[in-house]
Amino acid sequence: MTTKKARLDFRLDPEVKARIERAAKLTHESTSGFVVHAAAAAADHVLARADVTMMPAEQFDRLYAALDLADEAPNLRNSARRERKYIRE
């Protein structure tokens, strides 16, 4: 088991503290354990939402279709047409 060294100190309303303590008892956790688990779950949820881009289905379909359309790449086309300086033997 790793030693926990990081700390968070914060103030809260007595009513909120009482609710947290009651919920911790109901889940058979310490108050600090309950708070850590709840905060970690909330953080995971927020971070997961930050990694996902939500958009309407029609917009997604247009985006997906646009990926299949090749852009004109004049520099690439010109490079491909240019005479080779080196010949592989």
N, C-alpha and C positions, 0 to 999 in steps of 0.2 A: 504494500500500500504506500502511495506517495504521501509525503508530508505536505500539507496545505499551508502555504505561507502568505498568499495574497489575501487582502482584506478589503471589504467595502463597509464604510460607515455612513449611515444616512438617518435622517429624522423622518418620522411619520406620525400621523394622527393616532391618538390612543384607540379610536374605534377601528382603524385599519389594522393596527397591531393585534387587537383582540380577535378580529376575523382571521388573521393569518395564524395566530396561535390555535384557534379553534379548528381550523382546517388542518393544521399540522397534526393535532391530536387525532383527528378522524382518519388520517392517513398513516398513523403510527410512525411519524417522523419527528425529528427535533424541529424546532422553529427555524433554526438556521438552515438545516437540510431542506426543509420545505421551501424556503425562500430561494435557496440556490437552485433547486430543481425547477421551480416555477420560472425563475429568471432565465435559466439556461434554455428552457423550452421556448420561452418567448423570444429569446435572442435567435435561436435556431429558425423559428418561424419567420422572423423579420429578414434574416440573412438569406433564407431560401427564396423568399419573395423577391429579394433584390437580384437574384441570379436568374430570374425568369422574366421574359418580356411577354406581357399579355396584350393581345390584340383581337379584334373581331375576326371571325373566320374568313370573311370576304377579303379583308386586308392581308391576312396570311396567305390566302390563295394567290393574290396579286404578287406578293413578295416572292413566293415560291416559284411562280411562273417567270418572274423577271430573272431569276437565277439561271434559267435555261436559255435566255437570250444572250448570245455572245455580242459583246461590244466590238465595234470596229477597233482594231489595234493597228493603226497605220505604221507605227515604228516596227512592230513585230513583222508585219507583212513586208515592209521594205527590207528588213534584215534578212528575211527568208529569200527574197528575190536577188539579193546582192551576191555577186560572184564570191566564191569561197577563196580565202587566201591560203588555206592549208588543205591538203588532201591527205586523207587517211589511207595508208597502204595496207 
